[in-house]
Amino acid sequence: MDKLPTIKISVEKVQKLDSLLSTFCEEANIVWAIFATASGQILVQKGFVRSFDVLAISALACGVFNSTGELARLIGERTFSQFLQEGKKFSVYYIGIYEDYLLVSLFDDRTLPGVVKVASKDFSVGAEEVMRNGR
């Protein structure tokens, strides 16, 4: 069995990502959000995470996102970089960032999906810059 690569991230990058995630949560009125690797390793999280099993959600969300990406390839798309799952009480929005990372956000009916989508794009630009350059 192959070992998964170890993710090494500096304290400075974590602080920058944490700040970006705080801004995202405030702008989009998110219940909670996680920024994780494509394999489900949580790098930063914000919001009411104590109410949920965030580790399980991260692993499952990344699994769903990765299987959806494979579906995209099977039908001739390079990827499906984002998608929304809507429920009666909560909705989950996923967006792939810089190919190896994923932003997963949970929001309720007080937030419009379009607001989450726009704020997610802003977060993804900042997060990609941090992961690429450390800025």
N, C-alpha and C positions, 0 to 999 in steps of 0.2 A: 504494500500500500504506500503510495506517495505521500510525503509529508506536505502539508500546506505551508506556504512561505510565511515567515514571521513578519508582521507589519511593524515597522519602526516609525514612530512619528515623534517629533520633538515637542517639548512642552510649549514652545512658542507657537507652533502650528496648532496645537490643541486649543490654546487660548484664543487664537484668531478664529478658528472654527466655532468655538463656543460663543464668541461674540457675534459671528454671522448668524448662528442658529438662534440666538436670543432675539436679534433683530427680525429674523424671519418669523418667529413665533408671535412677536408683538404685531408685526405688520399684517399677518394673515389670520390672527385670532385663533391660533392652533391650540388644541388640547395638549398634545405632546408631539415631539418630533425626534427622530434619530437620524444621525449621519453614520453610515456603516460601510464596511467593505462589501463587495459583491458576494462574499461568502458568509456574511452575517455578523462579522465582528464589529461591535459598536465602538465608534470613535468618540462621539459626543452625543448627548441627549439633553432634552429640555422638556419642561412641562410636567404634568401630573403623571409621572411615570410609576409612582408607587401603587396606583390603582390597577396596573396591568402587568402581566408577565412580559416585560420588555425584551428579555433575551429570547423567549420563544417567538414573540412577534417579529423580532429582527430576523431570526433564522427562517421563519415561514415566509415573511415578506420577500426576503432575498431569494428563496426557492421559487416563489411565484414569479418574481421578476425575471429570474434566469430562465425559467421554463417558458415564459412568454417571449423572451428574446429568441429562444430556439424555435418557437412557433413562427416568429417573424422571418427567421432565416429559411424555414421550410416553405414559406409562401413567396419568397423572393425579396423580402425586405431586409435591409442591413440590420435593423433593430427596431423595436418599439421602445423608445426612450422614456416614455412616461405613460401612466394610465391611472384611472380613477375607479375606485370601487365604492359604490354608494349603498348605504343601508338606511333604515328608518331613523336610527338614533345617531349613528356615527358614519363617517366616510373616511376612506384612506386614499391618499394620493401618493404615488411613487414617481420618482424621477431619477434616471441614471445620470451620474456625473462622472465625467472624465473616464469613462468605460469601466473603471474598477470600483466605483463607489455608488451609493444609493442614498437618497433622502427619502425617508418614509414619514409621512405626517398624518395625524389623526385629527379630525375636526368634526364639530357637530353642526346642527342645523342653523346655528347663529352665523355661520361663515359661508360665503358663496364660493363654490369650486373655482370660479374664474379668478378670484382674489388669491386663492392658494396657488393656482397655476402661475400667475404673474410673479408672486413673491418667491416661489420655488425657482423660477428662472433666474431671478436676481441672486438668490442664494447659490445656485449652481455656478454662476459666473465667478463669484467670489471664492467659493470652495475650490473650484478648479485652479484658480490662480494660486491659492494657498498651497494646494497639494503639488502643483507643478513647480512653483518658485519659492514658496514660503513667505509670500508677501501678503 
